[in-house]
Amino acid sequence: FKPEFLNRIDEIVLFHPLSRDTQVKIVEKMLSDLAKRLGAQNVRLAFSAAVKQKIIDEAFDPEYGARPLKRYIQRAIETFVARAIIRSEIVPNVYYTLDVQGEGFGFVRD
């Protein structure tokens, strides 16, 4: 790099790959935020450990960190839940758990 460019850098920050435990915590935080948003609409939803594992297995990328996790949750989970709400498969104020069923997701009424 040219000296002009290097002089503009304040400090170098090294990022280490996220551990599996950290990945789980990030997914749990994202799903908790989603559950709170749904709760404001009287939709009561929890997520199984299998769902969290599926999200990490299918979306985590060591190169990009947690960013793909958020996109996957929006694309796969939020879309699935929204379609279920539109089709009235989810009744307000009834507790459900989202679980892995086959290759996709399904609801278990608690």
C-alpha positions as CSV (number, residue, x, y, z in Angstrom):
1,F,0.0,0.0,0.0
2,K,1.1,3.6,-0.6
3,P,2.3,5.6,2.4
4,E,-0.6,8.1,1.9
5,F,-3.1,5.3,2.4
6,L,-1.4,3.8,5.4
7,N,-1.1,7.1,7.1
8,R,-4.9,7.4,7.0
9,I,-5.4,4.2,9.0
10,D,-5.7,4.9,12.7
11,E,-5.2,1.3,13.9
12,I,-5.3,-2.2,12.6
13,V,-8.0,-4.4,14.2
14,L,-7.7,-8.2,13.8
15,F,-10.9,-10.2,13.8
16,H,-10.9,-13.8,14.8
17,P,-13.4,-16.4,13.6
18,L,-16.6,-16.6,15.8
19,S,-16.7,-19.6,18.1
20,R,-19.7,-22.0,17.9
21,D,-20.8,-20.7,21.3
22,T,-20.7,-17.1,20.0
23,Q,-22.6,-18.1,16.9
24,V,-25.4,-19.6,19.1
25,K,-25.6,-16.5,21.3
26,I,-25.9,-14.3,18.2
27,V,-28.7,-16.5,16.7
28,E,-30.5,-16.5,20.1
29,K,-30.3,-12.7,20.3
30,M,-31.7,-12.4,16.7
31,L,-34.5,-14.8,17.4
32,S,-35.3,-13.1,20.7
33,D,-35.6,-9.8,18.9
34,L,-37.9,-11.5,16.4
35,A,-40.0,-13.0,19.2
36,K,-40.4,-9.6,20.8
37,R,-41.6,-8.0,17.6
38,L,-44.1,-10.9,17.1
39,G,-45.2,-10.6,20.7
40,A,-46.2,-7.0,20.1
41,Q,-48.6,-8.4,17.5
42,N,-49.9,-11.0,20.1
43,V,-48.0,-13.8,18.4
44,R,-46.3,-16.1,20.9
45,L,-43.4,-17.9,19.4
46,A,-40.4,-19.8,20.7
47,F,-37.6,-21.5,18.7
48,S,-36.3,-25.0,19.2
49,A,-32.6,-25.9,19.5
50,A,-32.9,-27.6,16.2
51,V,-34.0,-24.4,14.5
52,K,-31.0,-22.5,16.0
53,Q,-28.7,-25.3,14.8
54,K,-30.2,-25.3,11.3
55,I,-29.7,-21.5,11.0
56,I,-26.0,-21.8,12.0
57,D,-25.4,-24.8,9.7
58,E,-27.1,-23.2,6.7
59,A,-26.2,-19.6,7.1
60,F,-22.9,-19.1,9.0
61,D,-20.0,-18.1,6.9
62,P,-16.6,-17.7,8.6
63,E,-15.5,-15.1,6.1
64,Y,-18.5,-12.9,6.6
65,G,-19.3,-13.6,10.2
66,A,-22.8,-13.1,11.5
67,R,-24.2,-11.0,8.6
68,P,-25.5,-14.1,6.6
69,L,-27.3,-15.2,9.8
70,K,-29.4,-12.1,9.8
71,R,-30.3,-12.4,6.1
72,Y,-31.1,-16.1,6.5
73,I,-33.4,-15.4,9.5
74,Q,-35.2,-12.7,7.5
75,R,-35.5,-14.8,4.3
76,A,-36.3,-18.2,5.8
77,I,-37.8,-17.7,9.3
78,E,-39.6,-14.3,9.1
79,T,-41.1,-15.2,5.7
80,F,-42.3,-18.6,6.9
81,V,-43.9,-17.0,10.0
82,A,-45.4,-14.2,8.1
83,R,-47.0,-16.6,5.6
84,A,-48.4,-18.7,8.5
85,I,-49.9,-15.5,10.0
86,I,-51.5,-14.5,6.7
87,R,-53.0,-18.1,6.3
88,S,-54.3,-17.9,9.9
89,E,-52.2,-21.0,10.9
90,I,-51.1,-19.1,13.9
91,V,-53.8,-18.0,16.4
92,P,-53.1,-14.9,18.5
93,N,-52.2,-15.4,22.1
94,V,-51.5,-19.1,21.7
95,Y,-47.9,-20.3,22.3
96,Y,-46.1,-22.1,19.5
97,T,-42.6,-23.4,19.0
98,L,-41.0,-23.3,15.6
99,D,-39.2,-26.5,15.0
100,V,-37.4,-28.3,12.1
101,Q,-39.7,-30.6,10.1
102,G,-38.0,-32.4,7.3
103,E,-36.0,-29.9,5.2
104,G,-38.1,-27.0,6.4
105,F,-39.8,-25.6,9.4
106,G,-43.1,-26.3,11.2
107,F,-45.0,-25.1,14.2
108,V,-45.7,-27.1,17.4
109,R,-48.5,-25.8,19.5
110,D,-47.5,-25.6,23.2
